[in-house]
Amino acid sequence: MPVNLSEAAAAEIRRIIVEQQLPGDEMRLRVGIKGGGCGGFTYLLDLTDEPRGAEDEEFESRGVRILCDSRSALYLEGVEIDFRDEVFGRGFVFKNPNNTGTCGCGGSVRA
């Protein structure tokens, strides 16, 4: 499975679905990367009710269904997505063992 969610991340995703009154049984978390950012790629996260596409992998982590296109899956193998709610920031954090470097923004990937 390319992407794993921490319990905190899964709980936050479920909270968003309920808060925004989204159809929980149809929702999936789309995870991916795209070109850009200071590291070469940036992470993408989106809640969608669109069905799995021909190029998508679909799997589940902690009760959350996840979609990831096959190109992004190559860079995201083994990634853990966490959620932090701290004094200096609130949001999802990617822990990527494939990242070959870091940058100051925390939202880029070097692969």
Number of C-alpha atoms within 10 A of each C-alpha: 13 17 22 23 21 14 15 15 21 21 16 17 19 16 12 14 17 12 9 8 9 15 11 13 10 11 18 23 20 20 19 22 20 14 12 12 16 16 20 13 18 17 19 14 13 12 16 15 15 11 12 15 11 8 11 17 17 19 16 15 14 12 12 20 16 24 27 25 18 15 14 18 20 14 20 27 15 16 19 17 19 18 19 14 10 8 6 6 8 10 11 17 15 19 16 18 12 15 15 10 10 13 12 8 9 15 17 23 26 17 14
